[in-house]
């Protein structure tokens, strides 16, 4: 297990009729991406500024269907959860580049469903395929907005708003959010009802680059407990799958943000910077300390980012020339 790769990274390019073919090129094996920024579109550029980037990845998803995206980045993470591996799948990138579509999709049409609803479906199908095991499924939906924690399922009549602020707590069993409601789901329909309830409660704000841009990080967690029904096998397995839709990021000057939205953007960029630091540290075999506690996002995900967990990062980018500077900076994570 010591040589097991901890972080897998994929890039999904938002479909466009104006793809910058001369500036964005993929490796023949679709496992690398090269970006060349032309001098003439960098007004006021000084000669020593970088105009070329090259990135090695686990895969580039160009004009990929929702089904192909799920098969490529998420299916194995979900299937290995029943073997006891925690998993985290997160969508990251510039505002409007397709993070929420990748994670949630368009739920009214099955083929456009994203990673999260497909993961729920896969979990319940796996349960049907394992009649020899008793498997319990619970879910929660956490929102992190301006470094404050919110329960997206607190509007349910039997939950109600929390009187005291939620806090992140660590114990020998792992990390949990004190005050966050966790809901037993005995069938797929129950889980979907909870997902849709949480979606209606997400904090949405108008934004110059995307009028329906989410201004918060959201973590939908599936908790699994499994044990054999036979007396000869007493193996008991617990795991969880975190499905994370990160808030959109971009340079503050470009987004035209001010006032409350500027405050939101500052918190977002700061937490994403801490996430980047944690991921880089995880990839460094010589690092003993991983800075998980620098922000609520990395602290909440601590036991599902390192160790023997499966972590997948999907970076969503634009394919147009006008967004290349932002695209290059997004791919550094």
N, C-alpha and C positions, 0 to 999 in steps of 0.2 A: 504493500500500500504506500510505502514511502516515496515511490517514483510516480505515483498516480498524479496526473495533471489536475490542478485545482481549479483553473479558470479556463473556460472555452469562450472564444470571442468570434462573433459573426457580424457582418455588415449587411443591412438591408437598404437598398437604394429605392427611394420613392419614384414610382413610374412617372415619366415625363416625355413629352414630344420634343423637348428641347435639350436632350441629353448632351453633355459636353464631352463628346468622343475624343477630341484632341487633348483634353486635360485630365480625364479620368480613364485609366486603363486597368484591366484586370489581368492577373497572371493566367496562363493557360489552364492551370489546375483549379482556377477560381478560389485560390487560397491566399491571394495577395492583391493589393490595390495600390496603384501609383497615381499620384496627383501632381500635375504640373500647372503652376499658376503663371499665366502669361503676364509679362511686365506691363503691357499696355492697359490691363484692366486694374492695375494697382496704382491708382492715382496718388502721387506724392511718395512713392516707394523709394527707399534708399537702397543702394546697391547691395548692401550686405544682408538685407532681409531674405529669409528663406522663401523660395518659390517652388521647391520640389520636396515631396514627401513619399515615403514608401512604407507600407504596412503589411506585416505577415499576420494572417488570420486563420481561423479554422474553416472559414467559408464565406463567400460573397453571394448574396441573394439578390439577383437582378431580375426584374419582372417575374418574381416568384409568387406563386399562388399561396393562399393562406394554408392550404393543405401541405404544400412542400415545406413551407417555413416551419410548421409544427413537426413534421416528420424529421426535419434536419436538426432543429435546435432543442426540442422539448420532449419528444416521445421517450427517449432513453432515461431522462431525468425522472420522469413520472413513473416509469416502470421500475426503476431501481429504488424508489421510495419504499416499496413493499419488501425490499431486501434490507431495509434499515438505514438507507442513506438519505440524509437531509438534502434538499435541493433548493436552489434559488435561480430563478430565471428573471432577468430584468431588462427592460427596454429603456434605452438612453439615447439622447440626441437633441438636436436643435428643435425649437418650437415649430410645430407644424410638419415635421419630417415623417410622421407616421408611427410614433410610439404607441399611442393609444389604439390605433387601428391594428397594429401588430399584436398587442396584448389582448384587446377586447374584440376588435373587429366590429362588423355590423351584425348584430344578433338576430335581426329579422330574417336573414338569409343564411342558411347553414354553411354554404361554401365560403361565405365571407366572415365566418366566425373566427376569432383570434385564438391565441394560445390559451388564455384562461378558460373560456368555456369548453374548449377541446380537452384541456387537462382534466376538468371535472368529469367529462364524459368518459375519458380513458380510465380514471380511477374506478368508477362504478362498473365499467366493463371488466376490469381486472378482478373486481370482487366477485362478479358472476362466474368468472373462470376459475375461481379458487373456492369451491364449495367445502373443501376440507378445512378451511380457515374461518374463524370468526373475526371479521374486520369492522372496526368502528371508524367512522369519518366525522370529523368536526371541522368547522370553518370559522374564520374571523376576518374582519376587514378593517384595517388600520389606516388612518390618514395622518401624515406628518405635514403640518402647515405652519410655516414660520417657527420651526423647532418646537411646536406644541403638538401633542398627541390627541387624536380624536377617534372615537369609535363610530364608524360609518353605519353600524347596525344598532346604534343607541335609540333610534326612532321606533324600533319595534316595541309594541305595547308591553311585553313582558320584560323588557330590559330597562328602558327609561334612561334619561341623562344621568351621567355619573356626578355624584356630589363632590367628590374629591378628584383632583387632577390625576390622570394616569401616569404611572411611572414604570421604567424599565428595571426589572429585577433579575438577578442571576442567582442560580442555585446549582447544586451538583447535576441536576437533570437538564440544565441548559438555561436559556434566556426566555423570559415571558413578560408580558405587559400586564402589570397589576391594574385591574379596572377594565380591561378589554373583554367584551363579551365573546364567548366561544360557543358555537351552536352545533348541536348534534344534528346530523343530516342522514337519514336512513335511506334516502333515495335521491336520484339525480335531480328530480323536480324540486325537492326541498333546497338543494344547493343552489340551483339556478334562481330560485325566488330570493334567496339571501343575496346573491350576487347583484341582481337587479335592484334590490332595495338599497344596497350600498352605493350603487352607481348613481342613483337619483340624489344622493346626499353629498356627492363630491363638490368641492369648492371650485366653481368655474368663474373666470373673470374675462372681460373683454381685453384683447391684446392686439397690438398693431399688426402682428404677424400671423395670428390665428385667433379668430373671434371666439372660438370655443376652447381656448387653451387651458389645460389644467394647471393650476398654480400650486400644486401640492404633490408630494410623493404618496403613492397608495400601495399598500401591501396586503394582498389577499392571501391568506394562509390556509392550506389544507393540512389538517393533523390526522395522521393514520395510526391506529393501534391494531395489531394483528397477532393472533395466537392460534395454534393448531387445535382443531376439535378432537384430535385423537389423544388418548392418554399416554401413548408411547413418546409423544413429542411435546415438551413443555416450553418450547421456544416462544418468547414473547418479544415482539418487535414494535418499536415506536419510531416515528419519523414525521417530518413535516416538509411541505413544499411551499415556498414563498414565491408568489407571482407578483412582480413589482413593476408598476408603471411610474417611472420617474418623471418629475416635473420637467418641462421643456427648458432648455438653457440656451443662452446666447449672450453676446456682449451687450452690456447695458446701453451703450450709445446707439447700437443698431436697432434695438427693440423700441426705442422711443418711450421707454418706461419712465414714469414719474410718480410721486406721491406713494400711495399704498402699493401700487404695482412695482415700483422701484424697490420698496422694502421687501416685497415678496421675492423679487429677482435676486436681491442680495443674499437672502437666506438660501435660496435655491442653489446659486452658484457656489456658495460657501460649503454647503453639504455635499455637493457633487465633487468639489475639490477634495474633501476629506474621504469620500468614497474612492476617488482615484488613488489617493495615498494608500488606503487599505489594500486595494487590489494590487498595486505595484509591490507592496510589502509581501503579500501572499505569494507573488510570483518569484520572490527572491529567496532562494534556498538558504541563504546565509542569515536571514533575518529571524530573530527569535521573538521579537515583540511586534505585534500587529496593532496599529493605533485605532482600535474599534470604538473607543469611548469619546472620540472627538465630536461626534454629533449623534443625534437620535437615530438617524437612518442606519449608520453602520453598527451602532450599539444594538439596535433591535434585531439586526440580521447576523449578529456575531456568531452564533452557533450554526449558521447556514451559509457561511462564506468560506471558512477555513476548514482544516482537518480533512476528514474523509467525505465531506459533502460534495455534491455536484453543483457547480456554479456556471451559468451561461449568461453572457452579456451580449445583447443584440443592440448594436449601434445603428440607429436610423439616420440616414443622411439624404440630402437633396442631390439631384444629378445635374442641376443647372450651373452654368458658369458663374452666375451672380452670387451663388452661395458658397463658392469654393473655399474662401478663407475660413468661414465657419466650419465647413466640412473637415478641413484639415485639422483644425483645433479639436473637433469632436473625436476624431480618430486617434488622438494621442492617448485617450483612456483605454 
